[in-house]
C-alpha cells in the first residue's frame, strides 16, 4: 500500500491514479484487490476532509452577525 497522502489534494490525486489503474484492468487480481482497498480508504479520508471543511464553514457562518440587520 502507498504512503498516506499529506493533504486532501494528494489523497484525491492518488485516488484518481488508483481508479485509472483499476479501470485499465492491467493488474493481477491480487494487486487489484489491494488497490481497491486503498481506494476505499482514500475515498473515506477525502470525505472526512470535506465533511470537516463543511462543518468549519457552517460554524463560521452561524457565528457571524447577520448582514441583513436594519440600519438605525
KETOR-128580 format. One line per 10 residues: their letters; for each residue x, y, z of N, C-alpha, C. Coordinates in steps of 0.1 Angstrom, whole numbers. Atoms other than C-alpha are relative to their C-alpha. Layout:
<nodes>
a	X:Y:Z:X:Y:Z:X:Y:Z  ...
</nodes>
This chain:
<nodes>
xxxxxxxxxx	8:-12:0:0:0:0:9:12:0  -7:-12:1:12:35:-8:0:8:13  -1:-9:-12:23:61:18:-12:8:1  12:-8:-2:-6:81:33:3:14:-5  -1:-14:5:-12:114:15:0:10:11  -1:-10:-11:-5:145:35:-11:10:-2  10:-10:2:-33:166:20:-12:-6:-7  11:4:8:-67:164:5:3:-2:-15  -4:0:14:-53:172:-29:8:-12:-4  -8:12:2:-27:144:-26:-8:-13:0
xxxxxxxxxx	9:12:-1:-53:119:-15:-9:-1:-12  9:0:12:-76:129:-43:7:-5:-13  -8:4:12:-48:126:-69:3:-15:0  -3:14:-1:-38:92:-56:-13:-9:-3  13:7:3:-75:81:-57:-2:-1:-15  1:0:15:-76:91:-94:9:-10:-6  -9:10:6:-45:71:-101:-4:-14:3  5:14:-4:-59:40:-83:-12:-3:-9  12:2:9:-92:43:-103:5:-3:-14  -4:1:14:-74:47:-136:7:-14:-2
xxxxxxxxxx	-7:13:1:-52:16:-129:-10:-11:1  10:11:-1:-82:-5:-119:-8:0:-13  8:0:13:-102:7:-150:8:-6:-11  -8:5:11:-73:-2:-172:0:-16:0  1:14:-1:-76:-38:-160:13:-7:-3  -12:6:3:-39:-44:-164:8:-5:12  -7:6:-12:-30:-57:-129:-6:-13:4  6:13:-5:-34:-91:-114:-11:2:10  11:-1:-10:-64:-98:-92:5:4:14  -4:-3:-14:-44:-97:-60:4:15:1
xxxxxxxxxx	-4:-15:0:-30:-62:-69:-12:8:-1  12:-7:2:-64:-51:-80:-8:1:14  6:0:-13:-78:-61:-46:6:10:10  -7:-9:-8:-51:-42:-28:-3:15:-4  3:-14:5:-57:-11:-50:-14:4:4  13:-3:-4:-94:-13:-43:-1:4:14  0:-3:-14:-89:-14:-6:7:14:3  -6:-13:-1:-65:16:-9:-9:11:-4  10:-10:5:-91:34:-30:-11:3:10  11:-2:-10:-118:28:-4:5:9:12
xxxxxxxxxx	-5:-8:-12:-96:42:24:2:14:-5  -2:-14:4:-87:72:3:-13:8:-2  13:-6:2:-123:79:-6:-6:4:14  4:-3:-13:-132:77:31:7:12:6  -8:-11:-6:-104:101:41:-3:13:-7  4:-12:7:-113:126:14:-14:5:5  13:-3:-5:-149:125:26:1:6:14  -2:-6:-13:-137:132:61:5:14:0  -6:-14:1:-117:162:50:-12:9:-5  11:-8:5:-147:175:30:-11:3:11
xxxxxxxxxx	10:-2:-11:-171:170:60:5:9:10  -6:-10:-10:-147:188:83:0:14:-5  0:-13:6:-144:217:59:-14:6:0  14:-4:0:-182:219:56:-4:4:14  4:-4:-14:-186:219:94:7:13:4  -8:-12:-4:-159:246:98:-7:12:-6  7:-11:7:-177:268:72:-14:3:7  13:-2:-6:-211:262:88:1:6:14  -2:-6:-13:-198:270:122:4:15:-1  -5:-14:2:-181:302:110:-12:9:-5
xxxxxxxxxx	11:-8:5:-212:314:91:-11:1:11  10:-1:-10:-235:306:120:3:10:11  -4:-9:-11:-215:327:144:2:15:-5  -1:-14:5:-213:358:121:-13:7:2  12:-8:-1:-238:386:127:-6:1:-13  8:-1:12:-265:389:101:3:13:-7  -3:-12:8:-256:414:73:-13:7:-4  13:-6:4:-293:420:68:-7:7:11  6:-7:-11:-299:437:101:-3:15:-4  4:-13:4:-317:470:98:10:11:5
xx	-8:-11:-4:-296:502:99:-8:10:7  7:-9:-8:-305:527:125:-5:13:-6
</nodes>
